[in-house]
């Protein structure tokens, strides 16, 4: 039985992307707040943020490879955890060209903006 290209979960690509950016905002806010107070970010927050991010990113890549049909990753577990900074930009370049790097830049920018904004606001209020 062949699965149609547009199945029930096809709309979740944008939802998954929103969750990825939300993870960047939450970890950026958390990291900025702890650093502004002069405290070390708890390992549980770092681990939870990184695991949530790589899990969501792996899910998104797996769904997107079904759409593009260019590349299929069989191991999205530990390999994604270790090599996402290399794998995801490579995949986006291969499937979308130079414009494919914009989501990576947006993600990094979102995290940095959330971190700096929170660091500044919490630092000024202290």
N, C-alpha and C positions, 0 to 999 in steps of 0.2 A: 504494500500500500504506500503510495507516494504522498508525502505530507505537502499540502499547499504552501506556497511561499509566504502568503500572508496568513498566519495562524493567530490564535487568540493572544499570544504573548508578544506579538510584533509591536504593539504600542508601548511595551515596557522598555524599549531602548531609551526613550527620552526619560522615563521614570528612573531607570538605572543610572543614567547620566546625572539626573538631579540628585540622586542619593550619593553619587561619587563626589559631586561638588558640595553637598551638605556635609559629608565627612571631612572635606578640606576645611570648610568654615568652622565646624565644631572643634576639630583638632587645632586649627589656627587660633581660635578664641581661647581654648584651654591652655595651649602653650604660651600664648602672649600674656594671659592673666598670671600664670605661675611665674613666668620669667620677670614680669613687672614687680611682683612681690618679692623677688629674690629667692624664690623657692625652686627646687628641682621638680620638673614635671614627673608625676608618678609613673612608674613603669607600666602599671595596669592601663593607664590612659594611652600611653604610647603604643602598647601592644594592641589594645582594643582598636585604636584608630587605624593602625597599620593593617591588622587582620581584616577589619571591615573594608578598608580601601582596596586591598588586594583581592578580597573575595568578590566585591562588587565589580572591580575591573576585570577579573577573570570571567565573571558571568557575562559582562558586556562584550568582551572579546569573543567569547564562544557564540553568543547570539549574532554578533556582527559577521563572524566568519561564515555563518550559514547564509547571511544575506549577500555577502560579497563573493563567496565561493573561491577566493584567491588562496587562502591559507587556512590550515586547520591545525590547531594546537591540541595535542592529546594529553599533555600534562600541564594543567593550569594550577596545580597546587604549589608545591615547593619551588618549582621553576618560576612561576609568576611572582612568588614572594621575593625571590632573590633577584630576578632579572627584569622586573617590569620597567625600569627606566630605559632599558635597551629594547626589549621586545615590543612594547606598545608604540614608541615612536617609529620603529622599523615597520611594524604592521600598518600604521597609519600612513607612512610614506609610500609603502607599497600599494595600498588600496586607494589612497586619495591624492597622492602627489604631495607637493609642498604645502598645500592647504591643510593637509592632515595633521600638521604639527600645531595648528591653532588650538585644538582642544587641550593639548598638553600644556601649552603656554597659558591658556585660560585657567587650567587647574592650578598650576604653580602660582600664577598671579593671584588667584582667589585665596590660596593658603597664605601667601606672604601678606596680602592686604589685610586679611583677618588677624594675622599675628601682629602686624604693626599697629593696626587700629586699636586692638585690645591692649597691647603693651603701652601705647600712648595714653589711652583713656584711664586705664588702671594706674599707670605711673603718675599721671597728673592728679588723680584723686587721692593718692597716698600722702 
